[in-house]
Amino acid sequence: MSMQEFVKAARLRTGEIRLTEVTQSLSRFGSPPRQRPAYKDWISRLKRGEKLPRGRYFRGKKPGRLPLVMDEFWNFMQ
């Protein structure tokens, strides 16, 4: 559909038309944090007290699953 046909069809539907041109740039939002699901999975599979692999990602992390807290509101969401 060409732009003229689109404008004509929009005018028939609403009686008036408003065209808006929008540009977006990811640089305005900054870089998103890197997700590393493989490393998170590795950490959660280890038990408390086991040793983590050496590496930059694992510094300062503790092995084991994070505690899961559920309240009464959780039951309503399911």
N, CA, C and O of each residue as an XYZ file, in Angstrom:
312
protein
N       0.856     -1.162      0.000
C       0.000      0.000      0.000
C       0.910      1.234      0.000
O       1.815      1.349      0.826
N       0.658      2.145     -0.928
C       1.472      3.349     -0.998
C       1.030      4.344      0.082
O      -0.006      4.159      0.720
N       1.811      5.377      0.275
C       1.515      6.372      1.305
C       0.213      7.112      0.987
O      -0.562      7.406      1.897
N      -0.036      7.414     -0.279
C      -1.273      8.119     -0.643
C      -2.496      7.248     -0.364
O      -3.512      7.748      0.118
N      -2.408      5.958     -0.659
C      -3.523      5.053     -0.372
C      -3.746      4.932      1.124
O      -4.887      4.870      1.582
N      -2.674      4.900      1.880
C      -2.788      4.804      3.329
C      -3.464      6.051      3.897
O      -4.333      5.940      4.763
N      -3.081      7.228      3.424
C      -3.681      8.480      3.890
C      -5.156      8.524      3.521
O      -5.988      8.950      4.322
N      -5.477      8.087      2.321
C      -6.868      8.086      1.874
C      -7.712      7.134      2.730
O      -8.828      7.481      3.116
N      -7.194      5.946      3.027
C      -7.920      4.978      3.844
C      -8.082      5.502      5.273
O      -9.136      5.313      5.880
N      -7.083      6.138      5.801
C      -7.168      6.679      7.157
C      -8.173      7.816      7.219
O      -8.902      7.940      8.204
N      -8.226      8.640      6.193
C      -9.179      9.750      6.166
C     -10.616      9.226      6.104
O     -11.517      9.811      6.706
N     -10.830      8.129      5.380
C     -12.165      7.557      5.287
C     -12.617      7.016      6.651
O     -13.795      7.112      6.996
N     -11.697      6.456      7.412
C     -12.051      5.879      8.706
C     -12.321      6.934      9.765
O     -13.308      6.829     10.492
N     -11.475      7.945      9.871
C     -11.572      8.866     10.996
C     -12.076     10.246     10.633
O     -12.509     10.984     11.517
N     -12.038     10.616      9.389
C     -12.456     11.944      8.997
C     -11.298     12.925      8.999
O     -11.342     13.934      8.295
N     -10.298     12.654      9.753
C      -9.103     13.497      9.752
C      -7.882     12.595      9.860
O      -7.996     11.415     10.190
N      -6.733     13.152      9.583
C      -5.523     12.347      9.650
C      -4.413     13.160     10.291
O      -4.279     14.361     10.053
N      -3.636     12.495     11.090
C      -2.465     13.122     11.701
C      -1.273     12.196     11.469
O      -1.267     11.052     11.924
N      -0.285     12.693     10.770
C       0.920     11.917     10.539
C       1.990     12.382     11.519
O       2.196     13.582     11.699
N       2.655     11.450     12.138
C       3.714     11.755     13.082
C       4.939     10.944     12.719
O       4.854      9.735     12.504
N       6.063     11.605     12.652
C       7.313     10.908     12.375
C       8.108     10.829     13.666
O       8.330     11.837     14.336
N       8.535      9.617     14.007
C       9.246      9.381     15.253
C      10.563      8.695     14.951
O      10.621      7.760     14.152
N      11.615      9.164     15.593
C      12.906      8.486     15.488
C      13.348      8.108     16.890
O      13.111      8.840     17.850
N      13.989      6.964     16.992
C      14.451      6.487     18.282
C      15.930      6.177     18.201
O      16.460      5.847     17.140
N      16.585      6.292     19.342
C      17.994      5.991     19.400
C      18.283      5.256     20.695
O      17.888      5.704     21.771
N      18.973      4.122     20.592
C      19.319      3.364     21.778
C      20.369      4.072     22.623
O      20.491      3.799     23.817
N      21.117      4.968     22.022
C      22.152      5.653     22.783
C      21.554      6.527     23.883
O      22.236      6.819     24.865
N      20.320      6.943     23.746
C      19.677      7.748     24.789
C      19.390      6.921     26.034
O      19.333      7.468     27.136
N      19.212      5.625     25.881
C      18.871      4.767     27.003
C      20.102      4.159     27.671
O      19.982      3.582     28.752
N      21.256      4.270     27.073
C      22.461      3.648     27.617
C      22.514      2.191     27.215
O      21.588      1.670     26.592
N      23.585      1.550     27.569
C      23.713      0.145     27.196
C      22.985     -0.731     28.222
O      23.074     -0.473     29.422
N      22.280     -1.744     27.771
C      21.580     -2.630     28.704
C      22.584     -3.511     29.443
O      23.637     -3.837     28.896
N      22.271     -3.898     30.670
C      23.195     -4.781     31.380
C      23.257     -6.140     30.691
O      22.243     -6.661     30.226
N      24.455     -6.701     30.632
C      24.611     -8.002     29.969
C      24.014     -9.095     30.824
O      24.272     -9.174     32.025
N      23.236     -9.914     30.213
C      22.658    -11.065     30.897
C      23.562    -12.262     30.662
O      24.032    -12.484     29.547
N      23.801    -13.023     31.701
C      24.635    -14.208     31.584
C      23.903    -15.390     32.202
O      24.248    -15.817     33.304
N      22.897    -15.929     31.514
C      22.093    -16.992     32.111
C      22.870    -18.272     32.386
O      22.539    -18.996     33.325
N      23.891    -18.568     31.596
C      24.658    -19.803     31.818
C      25.403    -19.730     33.144
O      25.442    -20.712     33.885
N      25.992    -18.587     33.449
C      26.720    -18.434     34.701
C      25.762    -18.468     35.894
O      26.062    -19.081     36.918
N      24.609    -17.809     35.758
C      23.629    -17.819     36.849
C      23.143    -19.243     37.115
O      22.959    -19.637     38.266
N      22.939    -20.004     36.055
C      22.508    -21.390     36.206
C      23.589    -22.217     36.890
O      23.289    -23.056     37.739
N      24.848    -21.981     36.522
C      25.956    -22.709     37.127
C      25.992    -22.437     38.629
O      26.149    -23.364     39.424
N      25.848    -21.181     39.018
C      25.882    -20.812     40.432
C      24.726    -21.455     41.185
O      24.909    -21.931     42.305
N      23.532    -21.478     40.583
C      22.369    -22.017     41.281
C      22.427    -23.544     41.405
O      21.800    -24.107     42.303
N      23.164    -24.220     40.528
C      23.259    -25.689     40.606
C      24.215    -26.151     41.706
O      24.089    -27.266     42.214
N      25.161    -25.302     42.068
C      26.108    -25.684     43.120
C      25.438    -25.596     44.484
O      24.493    -24.832     44.678
N      25.937    -26.381     45.415
C      25.418    -26.353     46.780
C      26.224    -25.359     47.603
O      27.338    -24.987     47.236
N      25.645    -24.938     48.714
C      26.357    -24.030     49.620
C      27.639    -24.706     50.087
O      27.634    -25.887     50.432
N      28.719    -23.966     50.098
C      29.997    -24.512     50.546
C      30.861    -25.056     49.426
O      32.066    -25.224     49.615
N      30.283    -25.338     48.262
C      31.102    -25.808     47.146
C      31.864    -24.630     46.544
O      31.490    -23.470     46.720
N      32.915    -24.948     45.847
C      33.782    -23.921     45.311
C      33.341    -23.517     43.907
O      33.060    -24.364     43.059
N      33.286    -22.210     43.681
C      32.946    -21.694     42.356
C      34.151    -21.761     41.432
O      35.287    -21.768     41.907
N      33.931    -21.810     40.131
C      35.053    -21.768     39.196
C      35.783    -20.423     39.294
O      35.225    -19.427     39.755
N      37.021    -20.421     38.855
C      37.749    -19.156     38.816
C      37.236    -18.359     37.633
O      36.832    -18.938     36.624
N      37.247    -17.076     37.738
C      36.836    -16.236     36.624
C      36.286    -14.917     37.120
O      35.891    -14.772     38.277
N      36.272    -13.966     36.214
C      35.846    -12.609     36.554
C      34.395    -12.566     37.002
O      34.068    -11.839     37.940
N      33.522    -13.321     36.361
C      32.096    -13.261     36.688
C      31.813    -13.809     38.083
O      30.912    -13.323     38.766
N      32.563    -14.805     38.507
C      32.260    -15.493     39.755
C      32.841    -14.806     40.986
O      32.576    -15.245     42.105
N      33.627    -13.741     40.816
C      34.188    -13.040     41.967
C      33.081    -12.380     42.776
O      32.229    -11.678     42.231
N      33.106    -12.613     44.078
C      32.131    -11.984     44.962
C      30.780    -12.677     44.998
O      29.879    -12.207     45.693
N      30.607    -13.769     44.279
C      29.333    -14.501     44.259
C      29.406    -15.666     45.230
O      30.488    -16.165     45.540
N      28.254    -16.091     45.701
C      28.183    -17.247     46.590
C      27.390    -18.348     45.896
O      26.371    -18.062     45.267
N      27.832    -19.596     45.996
C      27.107    -20.679     45.328
C      25.805    -21.002     46.044
O      25.653    -20.731     47.235
N      24.878    -21.581     45.309
C      23.598    -21.996     45.871
C      22.461    -21.170     45.309
O      22.655    -20.092     44.748
N      21.275    -21.711     45.478
C      20.089    -21.013     44.993
C      19.746    -19.848     45.896
O      20.019    -19.872     47.096
N      19.146    -18.832     45.307
C      18.655    -17.713     46.098
C      17.394    -18.146     46.828
O      16.607    -18.919     46.281
N      17.182    -17.672     48.041
C      15.960    -18.055     48.751
C      14.716    -17.516     48.039
O      14.697    -16.369     47.591
N      13.704    -18.332     47.943
C      12.466    -17.958     47.276
C      11.420    -17.661     48.337
O      11.085    -18.525     49.148
N      10.911    -16.448     48.328
C       9.922    -16.031     49.321
C       8.588    -15.826     48.604
O       8.496    -15.053     47.649
N       7.562    -16.525     49.074
C       6.229    -16.365     48.501
C       5.264    -15.985     49.617
O       5.310    -16.548     50.710
N       4.404    -15.036     49.334
C       3.412    -14.653     50.324
C       2.030    -15.023     49.837
O       1.889    -15.727     48.838
N       1.006    -14.554     50.534
C      -0.369    -14.924     50.172
C      -0.760    -14.362     48.798
O      -1.552    -14.971     48.079
N      -0.212    -13.217     48.445
C      -0.554    -12.598     47.167
C      -0.130    -13.483     45.998
O      -0.751    -13.444     44.936
N       0.921    -14.279     46.182
C       1.409    -15.157     45.126
C       0.332    -16.145     44.694
O       0.238    -16.465     43.509
N      -0.480    -16.636     45.625
C      -1.527    -17.593     45.298
C      -2.589    -17.004     44.389
O      -3.179    -17.722     43.582
N      -2.843    -15.705     44.509
C      -3.849    -15.060     43.677
C      -3.358    -14.872     42.247
O      -4.166    -14.782     41.322
N      -2.048    -14.814     42.057
C      -1.490    -14.585     40.737
C      -1.520    -15.841     39.872
O      -1.404    -15.736     38.651
N      -1.668    -17.007     40.457
C      -1.635    -18.231     39.669
C      -2.996    -18.625     39.179
O      -3.136    -19.640     38.496
